[in-house]
Amino acid sequence: VDWDQAQAYARWAGGRLPTEAEWEYAARSGGRDWKYPWGNEDATCSRAVISEGGDGCGRGSTRPVCSRPKGNTTQGLCDMAGNVWEWVQDWFHDSYKGAPTDGSAWEKPTGSSRVDRGGSWGSFARRVRAANRSAGDPRDRNGYLGFSLARSVR
């Protein structure tokens, strides 16, 4: 799905795309100083759908959602590393200089790329670290891109 499609679905479902800060906080199991959602142990196909033994752990595509429970965060979130890159709300900037400090999305200035996080089934282990990020053309739509929903606390 492209970024606009992810936005439309999120609204339809009563949610929204997470901000980049929210996404990383979740991918670090609630803000822990870990490389991956499960800790600092290297990413392998037992924890994430990555390019180990071939793309998608030898399958050549995504795997069913939540098919790698050993890779879940301590809160039980799945696929925060690998399977598909996930769109977030923010515009991509080369650094965090000038980024919001309150966890909100970085919406201004706008740019030509949106942020996607988490790596995919075609990524090597180092690309699925919680801190890794990528710039994506919001019109891109391919088998490496997806999203997760967020909801604001009321």
Helices and strands as residue ranges (DSSP letters): H 3-12, H 20-27, G 69-71, E 85-91, E 114-117, G 125-128, E 133-136, E 145-146
